[in-house]
Amino acid sequence: MNTTKALKNALACLVILPRFLVAAFMLWCLDFLCVRKRVLFRLRDEEEDDEEEDEDPPLCISDNNRMFSWESLKAVFHGHKLDWMKSARLGHDAPNSEVVPLAEPKRRRAFQRLVLQYSDIADALVIYIEEAHPSDGWISSDAPYQIRQHRSLEERLSASRLMAREAPGCAIVADSMENSSNRAYGAYFDRLYIVQDGKVVYQGGRGPEGYRISELRHWLDQYRKRMRDAVIQV
């Protein structure tokens, strides 16, 4: 069993190595402020041309944040590996991973408008996973809170309650300390999914660059239209 797992990990490392090296090169380039400002300026221009620019969160990187470091490379490699080894696949059964409910369930604002608008056809759930930018890892001054890597379930639940303070929106649960949801869905750094009748029917890209609320809204709009058409035909 251990041999099989080791071989699978080795294969994963070989498969993701090319795209990881590309990502590492991009991080190195972004450490040059002239390159960083040019890239962010171009992204902002593209967002301004997009009619749904307010839907998708912009990519923000402060000048004092170092992009190319040992911690950042470990985080990016971890994300690529989780993405390749995830069990959640579009059109396949959705993994029923272990999560931990908060002691005091609350709501958050992240998807508030979208969740309220589509509450008649969809239930929303946020799973709080491991920190992408922990204070003792790839730290980011843009993060709203400075939280270290979770060392216990109590620490993870405590951090997830900070997220729950944001505002109404959707229910929040925490991933297990075995990171079962993160591994199953390749969620690191963040990711959007739609599960219907136990099947993955929408799988967003890896965040932050692949995090597209506008795509999620488009899918829900199309689904609502199909439901209305079905009712009219009946």
HUSUL-V665852 format. One record per helix or strand of 3 or more residues. SS is the DSSP state (hx for helix, st for strand). FROM is the first residue (numbers start at 1). TO is the last residue. If there is no record, write none. Layout:
ss = {SS & SS}
from = {FROM & FROM}
to = {TO & TO}
This chain:
ss = {hx & hx & hx & st & hx & st & hx & st & hx & st & st & hx}
from = {2 & 33 & 70 & 99 & 112 & 125 & 153 & 171 & 180 & 193 & 199 & 213}
to = {30 & 49 & 85 & 101 & 117 & 128 & 164 & 175 & 185 & 196 & 203 & 233}
